[in-house]
Amino acid sequence: MMQINTIIQGDCIEELKKIPNDSIDLIFADPPYNMQLKNALYRPNNTKVDGVDDDWDKFGSFSEYDDFCAAWLTECRRILKETGTIWVIGSYHNIFRVGNIMLNLGFWILNDVTWYKTNPMPNFMGTRFTNATETLLWCSKGEQYKKYTFNHKLMKKYNGDKQMTSVWQIGLCIGAERLKGQDGKKAHSTQKPEELLKRVILSTTKQDDVVLDPFFGTGTTGAVAKKLKRNFIGIERETDYITLAQGRIDSITEFFPEADW
Ligand SMILES: C[S@@+](CC[C@H](N)C(=O)[O-])C[C@H]1O[C@@H](n2cnc3c(N)ncnc32)[C@H](O)[C@@H]1O
């Protein structure tokens, strides 16, 4: 029996293998970016930039990263229902590699949604444009699977009676929504904003559907799924993140009004 509304601790490839074929309505994946940061990044005033330099983001080579992505994406495709879809978010560091692997595995791209960050981190050294976007690939299991869930009318209503475009203007996760450690610093370097997950889950699931996230982090997917009266399964390796995510989800007492739309 598949346990729902639970966080599974472990490596996502191993844990995904235990999930039955054709059993999941939606997958949201926010995998390691493989940023390949060689050195710490400093601002012109010599203060250190709080970027993504976590161990979970480090891979030995591009081919190691590609093999890792092919392995978890293969399992994701196997467990998705024919009516299901998958969203994968990434930056310019990884999304082109991930997209290529997805196409080779048979996924069919339905949209590439651009998350336009209204409050991006500046390019401190002034050597490039400020990087203000991430890309979400939204895909079905394959071209032949045409009966996937897409709540067109609901999203139009959510967007003030106008069809929503594939450019989403949403701020980075800051303020009260951002989980902090005892030291007052960010508890996780890449916590995603709830508004992003709200659009993902609202547009491509129905009430009581199961949403799986193989890189659960602080549990944004689970928190939003619960607020929208959907079920979730999270997979995460790190104990500290699981503790944070579980506390966050347990403390939710109110639903989004859109849950009943
Ligand atoms: C980009 S973050 C996800 C952040 C999440 N979307 C949020 O809003 O908090 C990626 C997460 O995947 C976890 N992770 C990395 N490799 C993993 C693996 N092989 N199996 C399970 N979790 C993994 C990391 O510990 C990290 O928390």
The ligand as a Tripos MOL2 file, in Angstrom:
@<TRIPOS>MOLECULE
LIG
   27    29     1     0     0
SMALL
NO_CHARGES

@<TRIPOS>ATOM
      1 C1         16.4480   22.4460   -4.8700 C.3       1 LIG1
      2 S1         16.0980   21.7120   -3.3320 S.3       1 LIG1
      3 C2         14.3390   21.6120   -3.2220 C.3       1 LIG1
      4 C3         13.7080   22.7450   -2.4450 C.3       1 LIG1
      5 C4         12.1900   22.6490   -2.2840 C.3       1 LIG1
      6 N1         11.5040   22.7580   -3.5510 N.3       1 LIG1
      7 C5         11.6580   23.7030   -1.3130 C.2       1 LIG1
      8 O1         10.7970   24.5250   -1.6820 O.co2     1 LIG1
      9 O2         12.1210   23.7240   -0.1690 O.co2     1 LIG1
     10 C6         16.6020   20.0640   -3.5820 C.3       1 LIG1
     11 C7         16.4560   19.1300   -2.3890 C.3       1 LIG1
     12 O3         16.6910   17.8040   -2.8100 O.3       1 LIG1
     13 C8         17.3880   17.0880   -1.7980 C.3       1 LIG1
     14 N2         18.0910   16.0000   -2.5030 N.ar      1 LIG1
     15 C9         19.1710   16.1080   -3.3040 C.ar      1 LIG1
     16 N3         19.5050   14.9130   -3.8310 N.ar      1 LIG1
     17 C10        18.5900   14.0190   -3.3610 C.ar      1 LIG1
     18 C11        18.3780   12.6170   -3.5660 C.ar      1 LIG1
     19 N4         19.1820   11.9130   -4.3490 N.pl3     1 LIG1
     20 N5         17.3340   12.0440   -2.9390 N.ar      1 LIG1
     21 C12        16.5000   12.7610   -2.1280 C.ar      1 LIG1
     22 N6         16.6540   14.0870   -1.9060 N.ar      1 LIG1
     23 C13        17.6840   14.7090   -2.5140 C.ar      1 LIG1
     24 C14        18.2690   18.1210   -1.1360 C.3       1 LIG1
     25 O4         18.5660   17.7440    0.1980 O.3       1 LIG1
     26 C15        17.4190   19.3880   -1.2380 C.3       1 LIG1
     27 O5         16.6850   19.6110   -0.0620 O.3       1 LIG1
@<TRIPOS>BOND
     1     1     2 1
     2     2     3 1
     3     2    10 1
     4     3     4 1
     5     4     5 1
     6     5     6 1
     7     5     7 1
     8     7     8 2
     9     7     9 1
    10    10    11 1
    11    11    12 1
    12    11    26 1
    13    12    13 1
    14    13    14 1
    15    13    24 1
    16    14    15 ar
    17    14    23 ar
    18    15    16 ar
    19    16    17 ar
    20    17    18 ar
    21    17    23 ar
    22    18    19 1
    23    18    20 ar
    24    20    21 ar
    25    21    22 ar
    26    22    23 ar
    27    24    25 1
    28    24    26 1
    29    26    27 1
@<TRIPOS>SUBSTRUCTURE
     1 LIG1         1 GROUP 0 **** ****
